[in-house]
Amino acid sequence: MRSVPEGRVAVAVSGGGDSIALLLLLARWAQNTGRVIEVVTVDHGLRPEAAAEAEFVSGVCAELGLHHTVLNWQGWDGQGNLMNAARQARRALIVRWAIGRDIGGVVTGHTRDDQAETFLMRLARGSGVDGLAAMYPERRADGVLWLRPLLGFRREELRDYLRKRGVSWVEDPSNEDERFDRIKMRKAMGMLGQLGLGVDVLSDTANRMRRARHALEVTTQALAYSVAGPRQSGVVRLQLDGFLAAPPEVQLRLLAHIMGWVAGAEYRPRLQGLERVLAGISSGQTHTLAGCLISPFGKGCFEICREVNAMKPTENLTAMFDRRWRIDCNLDLTPLTLRALAEDGIAQRTDWRQTAESRNSILSTPSIWYNNELKSVPLLDKDGACSCTLNKGVQSFFESILTH
């Protein structure tokens, strides 16, 4: 692990063979280096055995003299994709726990087999370069450095290591449940291996895709610096001459990134929608997609704003608004409502014309109301009682194009 941060490091352990092997290896590393590691297990509460499995990990940690924390998830409502929901919940729980304990790095037990299975699952879904790209051994996300030191190892290698050490592990019964796509792919590996499409070939292909993705991201970032102008108002202006001269794949990537940044979205819009918007830009048409308004702005320029109807009002001024704005307000009134300025608000603030912002941009700017009375428009009231700032700043627009 080349980039292990200073201070405590955490290891996520489920009790399975991969994570128990990782735990033993890290315990030896910590002993040799004098570092402190902590162990975290997420109990999803989906199986009766889960609590016992977490207790098993606690026992292993006690023998190693390591601090162990169990995080419980009770958020499954029975809707949607269970595996995806559990994965997202596990990540969110670990992030909050790690940040709360000032832990900068979290180590996970992903293996070469996981890499190959993920590649197959995404191939079946028709993923492009990004979806087929391999996981990074080290990646910073959500304020935490995620470390995957076992990506070069096969699952069975780790189990052999445990057998030699005389250490047992937990076999999750869901690993045999073919209702889950990952298990279907895992069971198909034997037949694929006979066709020359084994774990090593698939994993190596995923690594090549990762290199290709990085090259495309670097090209997209260079284009962004030359044609895209993110603004403190949270909108992006796009100069068309240079943009339309770029290869279509890079155009689509930059457009997807712009929309994700403007909407604070985690996932990029679907390709068909992006292609429709790109065609509209080429012909000067206005479109909406994924909570964004994409419209002409002067000669040879387009502007991508937040779509007003996609911004949900809230009375919680301490939370992040619309996934991207941080609000600081000293008005001694309750309850205050935070929402987009919209048409009824802009009619009261004709001074917006004195700014360099477009009408669409001002319509989607945060505003604060009390009993349906407009009290503040922070981006217009520079010296007022309330202020708002983009959570990660304007520079994040360019930096976040690259997958770190």
N, C-alpha and C positions, 0 to 999 in steps of 0.2 A: 504494500500500500504506500505509494509514493507521496501522496498528499494528505496524510493523516494530520488533522489539525491538532494544535496544542490543547492540553486539558483532557477532560474525560471523553471517552469514545463509547458509543453504545453498540450493542449487537442485538439484532432482532432474531429471536429464537422461537420457533413453533413447537419444537420437540421432534420434528422429522429428522431423517438421517442427514440431510444437507446442513441444516442449521445446528444440529448437535456437533457435527464434525467442525463446523465453523467456530462454534463456541470453544471447543477444546484447543483448536489451533490459535485462536485469539488469546485464550488464557495463557498459553505458553509464550506467545509474543509479549503479552503484558508483563509476565514474570521476567522475561529476558531484558525488556526495555525499561522497566520501572513505571510503565504507564498504568493508568486506572481505567478499567472498562466496567460498564454497567450492562445489564441484560434486561430486555423488555420482551414480553409476550402479550399478544392480543388475543383475548378470548372473545370470539364472535358470538358466542351463545347460541350457535346454530345446531350443535350436537350435544347430547348428554355427556359424551366423553370429554368435551372440551375442557371442563374445569379440572378433571383428573390429569389431562395432558399438561395443563399449565402448572399443576402441582408437581408433576414429574420434572419439569424444567427447573422448578424451584429447588427440588432435591439435588439435581446435578449442580446447580449454582452454589448450593450450600457446601457441597463437597469441594468445590473449587474456591470457596471463599469469596464469591462474587455477589454483589447486590442485585436482586431481581425484582422487577415490577411487573404486575399483571394489569393490563388495561382492558376494560370491558366495553363491548359494543352492544347496544340495544336498539339500533336504529333500523333494523330490517323490517319493512312494512309488507313484504311479500310481493312487491311489484318490481318489474324490470329484471335485469340480468343480475342474478345473485352473486356470481363470482366477481363481476365488476364492482358491484356495490360493496362487497366485503373488502376488495382490494383498495378502493377509494377510502373507505372508513378506516382501514388499518393504517394507511399512510397518514391520514389526517390526525388520528390519535397519536401516532408516534411522533409526528412533527410537533404537536402541542406539548407533548411530554418532554421531548428533547430540548426544545427552546426554553421551556419552563425550568429545566435543570441545567441550563447553560452547556448543553452538549452539542458540539459543532459537527460531529460526524456520526453517521449511523451505518453500520455494516450489515449487509444482507447476504444470504447464502445462495444466490442465483448461480446456476451451473451452465455448462456447455449444453446439457440436455434442455434446460429451460430456454436457452437461446434458440435451439433448433425448433422446439415446439411452438414458440411464439412466432417464428418465421412462417411455419406451416399454417398456423391459425390465420395470420394476416394475409398470407397468399390466398387462402380460401375465400377471404373477404374481398379480394381484388385490390389490396393495398398497393400503393406505388412505392417509390424509393424510400420515403420517410417511414412508412409503416413496416417495410421489410428490413430496415437498418437495425443493426445489432444494438443491444443495450451498451451504454458506456460503462467502463469499469469504475469511473468516478464522474459524478455529475452533481452540480449544485442546483437545488430546487426547493422552493418554499422555505428558504432561509437555512437549509440543512445540506451538508455535503453527504451524498449517498455513495457508499463504497461497496463494490462488488468484486472482491478479490478472487472468487472461485470460478469466474467465467471460463477459465481455461481448463477446468476439471470436469470429468464425467461423474455422473451421479454414483455409479457403481464404484468408482475409485474412492469416493468419500466413505461409502459403506464398508469397503475393505479396510480402510484406515480404522474405522470404529471397531470392526471385528478383531483386528489385531490388538487394539487397546482393551478389548473386553467390555466395551461400552454399548449399551442398548439404546434404542430410539423408538419413537412412536410411529406406527403405520396408520395414517389417516385413511379411514374407509372410503372417503370421497375420492381417493386416488384410483378407485376401481369403478367409479360411477360414470358410465358413458353418457349420461345426460349432459355432461360438461364437455365443451369443445376440446379443451386441453387434454382431457383423458382420451378422447377419441384419437387425437393426434399422437399421443404417447403410445397408444396400442397399435397405431399404424406404422410406427417406426421400424418394426421388425421386417415387414413386407417391403417398405421403402428402401431399407438397407440392402435387400437383395437386388434392388434395381439400381444400386449405386447412389442412392439418395439418403444415406445415413446421417447420423447426428453431426459428424465432422464436416461433411460436405455442406450441409444446410447451415451450420454455424459459420463456416468460412465464407459462404455466400452472404450471410447477414453482415459479416464484418466488411466485406467489399461494398455492400450497400451503404454502410455507415460512412465509408470514405467518400462515396458518391454524394451522399446527403451533405456532408461537410463542404464539399466543393460547390454544390448548389447554394448552400447557405452563404458562403463567402461571396459568391457572385451576386446573390440577392442583396446582401448588405451593401456591397459597392454600388449597386444601382440605387438603393434607398438613399445613400448619402448624396447622390447626384440629382435625384428627381423628387424626393419626398420631404415635406416640411412639417414635422409634428409641432404643435403649438401648445402653449400653456392652457389654452381653452379646451384641450383634449381632442381636438380635431387634427386631421392631416390633410395637407394640400399636396396635390400630385401634378407635377409638370408633365404634360403629355408627350412632348417631342421625344425626350429621352426614354420615357417609359415605353411607348409604343414601338420604339426601335429595338427593344430588348427581345430575346427569344421568348416565345409564349410561355414556356415552363417557368421562366424567371418572373415574367409578368404576373402569372397566377400566384406564385409564391409571395411576391411582394404585396399583391392585393389582399391575399388571405391574411398576411401578417398585419397589414394596416387595419383591417376590419377587426381582427382579434384584439389589437391594442386599443382601438377606439371603444369597443364594446366590453373590454375586460374579460373576454371569453377564453376558456381553457382550450377548446377545440376549434379547429379551423372549419369554415363552412364547407358544405358538400361541393364536390367538383363541378357538378352540373350547374349549380347556382353561381359559382364563381365564373364559369365560362359564359353564362348569360350576362352577368354584370360586365365582364370584360368586353363582350361584344357591344354592350350599351355604351361603355366609355368610348369605344372606337367611333361610334356613331353619334355621340353627344347626348345620349338619353339618360334620364334620371332613373335610378333603381333603388329598391330597398332589399336588404338581405342581412340575416343574422343580427337584427337589431341596429343596423347601420343605414344611413341615408347617403347615397352616392350620387352627387349631382354636379353639373358644370359650375365653375366659378371663374368668371372672366374668360379671357381669350387664352386658349391652350392650357387650361388648368381644370382639374376636378377637385372637389372637396369631399372628404368622407367624414360625416358627423354621426353622432349618436341619434338614433331614431327616438323621438320624444315618447311615443306610446310604449316603447320598450323599457322605459325607466320607471321603476316602481316606487311610489312615495313611501316614506317611512317616518316614524316619530323617534327613531333611535339615531340621534345625532352623533353618538360616540362610535358607532360602527362605520365601516367603510361604505360609502354610498355608491350604488351602481357599480360595485366591484372595482372602483378606481379612484374615488375622491375621498380625501380625509377632510373633515369639517371641524373647525374650531369656532365655537359660537358662545358669546358672553351675554346673550339676551336673557333677561330674568323673567321669562314667560314659559308657561307650560299648559298644554303640550304644544310644542312646535312641530311643524311638519316640514320635512325636507323632500323636495321634488324638483322636477324639471320646471324651468320658468314658464314654458308653453305660451300659447297665444294670449291667455288672460293676463299673464304676467308681463309680457313684452309690451302690451298696450299701455302699461303703467310706467314703463321705463324707456321712453323714447331717447334717452341719453345714450343708448347702446350704439346709435349711429355715429357717435364720436369716437368709437373704438375702431380697430382694424379688423374686427370680427364680422363674419357674415351673419345674416339674419337666422339662418338655420343653426349656426353655432350657438347664438344667444338663446334661441328657443330651447336648446338642450342643456343649457348651463344650470348648475344647481341653484336653487332658490329656497328661502326659508319663509314659512308662512305661519300666522297665528290666527285662528278662527277665520280662515279664508281671507285674511288681510296680509298682503305682501310686506314682509319686514326687512328682508335683506337679499341682495344678489351679490354674493361675495366677490365674484370676478369683476363686477362693476363698482362695488363699494370698496375701493382700495384701502380706505382708512376707517372702515366701519367696524361694528362689533363682531362681525363674523368674517372668517376667511376660509378658503378652500384651496387645497393643493392636490395635484396628481400624486397618487400613492408612491409611485416609483420614479417620478420625474420624467421630463421630456427625453433625456438621454437614454432612458431605458428602451425607447422605441428602437433605436439602432442596435443597442447591445443585445437585446433579447431575440434578435434574428438568428443568432448563433446558438446552437444547442450546446450548453456547457455541461 
